[in-house]
C-alpha cells in the first residue's frame, strides 16, 4: 500500500515517502542494531502469556522486531483482539506498541533503503522493512523487521484478516462473551431515565413492564409512547419516545413522513419546573423550492412549546430551531429533497444556523492534528525528537518564522476550531433553555451526528445529574446509543443490515450529509474482506471521530469547571479507549434495533460494568473520580460565556503518546490525589479505631454491669450475714439464759456446757459422769459455720422428762406448750437433753418473735 503523499508544511519523514524511496541518513536508521537482535523462532502454541485476556488467541508473531518510536526491541504478536508488543527478555507489555485492532485506522508497509559504510570502508546498500500503524487514538507507530525473514508479511496478512472482519460475529466482543461484565438490558435503563425526566424517578422499570407495554406513563405535559416498539415508525429511533401528551400516535405516525429517515421531533430533555424542552429531529423534507409543508409536523412542533406562565399571564413559549449545519449546506440539501424550516410556518419561531462542518471535515481535521503531534512530539514514529529533527529547525532553531510555521500547523488542522463551534452551539442552546425558558429543536441532516453532539452537550450543561458518573452513563445511552448514532459506520466496523432479507447480512450504511430519497438508512455497498481488496480505510468514507470530538468538548468543560463534574479526565480517556477498541458490545452496530437483533446485551460484555469494576477496586480514591468535585458549587446549569470557550489540546488524550511526560496531570493534581489516597487510608484507619473503641466501650459496659451485679450480690450477702448474726446473738442469749456456757472452738463449732442446780440436785443419782451427744438438724457438708449444743451430765433420770424439760427449756409456757416447735430439740431416749442447731439452716427455720419476748 502506498504511503500518504508528502506535505509541504512539515518535514519529510518515512511517513511521507513512497515505497523504495531512499531516506536521508539523518533519520538514524543505521542506529538500529539489527545484527544484535536474534530472531528466535518459537511456536505460537508454546507461548503462554498472563497478559492475554479471556478468549484472546495469538494469530501471528514476529520476533526480533524493533519499535522505531522508542528504539525498543521485542516480540510482536497479532491476536484476535489487539496488536501486542512485548519487550525482549522481560516480556513486559509495551503500551505504545500495543493497540487494539479496532483502534487501528490504517496500516502500511514501507521499505526504506539506506546507504551504510562497512568495516572495509566500502559503501553497501541495505533496506529496512517497516510496518506503519496509524491509530484512531492519536498515535502513529512504526515497527522494524529484519530483512528476508518474512515476518512482516505474516504480521501484515494477519492484520488484514483480523482488523476488519467481514462478519460482526467475528469481533472479539462476541468471542469473549459477557464474562463478569454483564448488566441490565439497556431498554430498562432508558425507561428509568425517561421516568426521571417525567418526575417519576421513584418508579423502576423492568423487562416485564416492557413486555406488557405498561411503561407508557405521562405527566401534565408529556407522555411515553410505544408506537416505535417494533421499530416500524423509525428504525434508528429507540423503542420508546417522549412526545407531547395531547398528540396522538396517528398524528405522530403522519408527522414522521415529513422528516428525513422518519426521525420526527421528540423530547430529549425537559425541565419539570419550567416546562422548557430540548428536542431533536432530522431535517424537514421541504424540497428544492423550500415550499413543502406538513400540518402535523407543525402541530407537533407547536405542541413542544407549552404555555409559559408569568406575572403578565400565560403566553406561548418561544421556539428556536437550531440547524447545526452551515446555511449553504442546508440550502444545498434542498436540491435532494431536504433543507431547513421556514420561520413563517412555525409560530413564534427563530431559525439559527451554527455552521458546524460535516463528518468528512472532522475526519480530515483529526488526521492533520495526529500528523502534527507525531511530527512535533517527543516520541515520533521516525524515532527522532522534534528538538533534533533537521538540527532543531522544526522549533525554529533561532528562526522565529519557522516556529510560527509549526504553530500555524496546529491551527491549520482546524480541530480546535471545530471543538469551539460545538461548545459555542451547545452553550447557546443551554442559555436559551435556562434563561428564556424557551423550547429549542435541534437538527442537522440526519439528526444523529452534529445533532447528538449539541443536544447531549447542552443537556450536560443544563442538568447537574448528567455531570455525575451515573448520569453521564444515562446521557450517553439515551442521546448517543438509543437515538441511533451510527457507531459502526463511524468506527469502520461491520454491522448488521436493518432491511436485508437475511438477518445476518452485513452492509455498509450510507450516512453522509446528503439526503436520501428513502427515510431509512440505506446501504451503499456490501462490506468485503480486506484480504482481497485494498484496506477498508481506503474504501470507506463514513468513518469520523464524532463521539471522540464530543468527549473532547466534555474535557474542555471539565477544565473550565473543575468542581462541577464527579468524573475525571482519566474516566473520559478510559471510556474512549473502550469505545475505540470494540472490546464491549455497547458501542457496536448503528442503532438500538441492530443491537437487539445481534443480542448484544446478552452475548457481549458491558463497558459500564467494566468501568464500575475498576472503580470498585479503589473506591473513592480511584482516578475516575474528580478530587475537586463539589456539587454544592454548581447546583444549577452551567452557562459559560463566549470568552471562556477557547479550547486547548486535551493533554491526557492528545499528548499521551507523542508527549507522555506532558500528558500527565499537573503536579498540583498529582499531589492532591496522593493526599486524597492518604486521607482515604487515614479514614479507614479511623474507622478501624472507632470500631475497636466501640468494642472496648461495649466490653467495659459489660464489665461494669457484671460489677454492679456482683456489688448487689455482695450487699445482699452482707445483709443476710447481718441477719444471721442477729439470729445467732439471739440464740446465744437464749442459750445463756439457760445457764449454759457457750464455747466456740477453732473449727467453728460452738459447744454449750450446761451446769446448774438441776445437775447438782440430780448428781447423787448419777452413777458415773458421761458425755452424751444428740442428733442435730441436717446440714450441708459445705457449711462453714455450725453450732453444736451438747449437754454434759452424769445421769439423766428416765422417770422425769417433763420436769427436766420444764426446768431446762426456757421456751416452755405455763401450760407446758413449746414456743419453738421447729427447734428440733435433742433428746436422749425420752429425756430432753438440749438444743442442737446448724447456723446455715436458720434461714429455713421459722423463729417466732414471741420466743424472745417476756411473757
Secondary structure as GFF3:
##gff-version 3
##sequence-region A 1 855
A	DSSP	three_ten_helix	25	27	.	.	.	ID=ss1
A	DSSP	three_ten_helix	29	31	.	.	.	ID=ss2
A	DSSP	three_ten_helix	34	36	.	.	.	ID=ss3
A	DSSP	three_ten_helix	44	46	.	.	.	ID=ss4
A	DSSP	beta_strand	58	67	.	.	.	ID=ss5
A	DSSP	beta_strand	72	79	.	.	.	ID=ss6
A	DSSP	beta_strand	82	87	.	.	.	ID=ss7
A	DSSP	beta_strand	99	100	.	.	.	ID=ss8
A	DSSP	three_ten_helix	101	103	.	.	.	ID=ss9
A	DSSP	beta_strand	104	117	.	.	.	ID=ss10
A	DSSP	beta_strand	123	135	.	.	.	ID=ss11
A	DSSP	beta_strand	140	145	.	.	.	ID=ss12
A	DSSP	alpha_helix	151	162	.	.	.	ID=ss13
A	DSSP	three_ten_helix	168	170	.	.	.	ID=ss14
A	DSSP	alpha_helix	172	176	.	.	.	ID=ss15
A	DSSP	alpha_helix	186	197	.	.	.	ID=ss16
A	DSSP	alpha_helix	207	212	.	.	.	ID=ss17
A	DSSP	beta_strand	222	225	.	.	.	ID=ss18
A	DSSP	beta_strand	241	244	.	.	.	ID=ss19
A	DSSP	alpha_helix	249	256	.	.	.	ID=ss20
A	DSSP	three_ten_helix	260	262	.	.	.	ID=ss21
A	DSSP	beta_strand	266	270	.	.	.	ID=ss22
A	DSSP	beta_strand	277	280	.	.	.	ID=ss23
A	DSSP	alpha_helix	295	303	.	.	.	ID=ss24
A	DSSP	beta_strand	307	308	.	.	.	ID=ss25
A	DSSP	beta_strand	315	316	.	.	.	ID=ss26
A	DSSP	beta_strand	319	323	.	.	.	ID=ss27
A	DSSP	alpha_helix	327	333	.	.	.	ID=ss28
A	DSSP	three_ten_helix	334	336	.	.	.	ID=ss29
A	DSSP	three_ten_helix	343	345	.	.	.	ID=ss30
A	DSSP	beta_strand	349	353	.	.	.	ID=ss31
A	DSSP	alpha_helix	359	376	.	.	.	ID=ss32
A	DSSP	three_ten_helix	389	395	.	.	.	ID=ss33
A	DSSP	alpha_helix	400	413	.	.	.	ID=ss34
A	DSSP	alpha_helix	415	435	.	.	.	ID=ss35
A	DSSP	beta_strand	439	443	.	.	.	ID=ss36
A	DSSP	alpha_helix	450	462	.	.	.	ID=ss37
A	DSSP	three_ten_helix	464	467	.	.	.	ID=ss38
A	DSSP	alpha_helix	469	475	.	.	.	ID=ss39
A	DSSP	pi_helix	476	482	.	.	.	ID=ss40
A	DSSP	alpha_helix	487	491	.	.	.	ID=ss41
A	DSSP	beta_strand	509	510	.	.	.	ID=ss42
A	DSSP	beta_strand	522	523	.	.	.	ID=ss43
A	DSSP	three_ten_helix	530	532	.	.	.	ID=ss44
A	DSSP	alpha_helix	536	539	.	.	.	ID=ss45
A	DSSP	alpha_helix	546	560	.	.	.	ID=ss46
A	DSSP	alpha_helix	569	581	.	.	.	ID=ss47
A	DSSP	alpha_helix	592	597	.	.	.	ID=ss48
A	DSSP	alpha_helix	600	603	.	.	.	ID=ss49
A	DSSP	alpha_helix	607	616	.	.	.	ID=ss50
A	DSSP	three_ten_helix	619	621	.	.	.	ID=ss51
A	DSSP	three_ten_helix	642	644	.	.	.	ID=ss52
A	DSSP	alpha_helix	651	654	.	.	.	ID=ss53
A	DSSP	alpha_helix	660	663	.	.	.	ID=ss54
A	DSSP	alpha_helix	667	736	.	.	.	ID=ss55
A	DSSP	beta_strand	740	744	.	.	.	ID=ss56
A	DSSP	beta_strand	750	754	.	.	.	ID=ss57
A	DSSP	alpha_helix	757	761	.	.	.	ID=ss58
A	DSSP	beta_strand	770	772	.	.	.	ID=ss59
A	DSSP	beta_strand	791	793	.	.	.	ID=ss60
A	DSSP	alpha_helix	801	808	.	.	.	ID=ss61
A	DSSP	beta_strand	826	828	.	.	.	ID=ss62
A	DSSP	beta_strand	831	834	.	.	.	ID=ss63
A	DSSP	three_ten_helix	839	844	.	.	.	ID=ss64
A	DSSP	three_ten_helix	849	852	.	.	.	ID=ss65
###
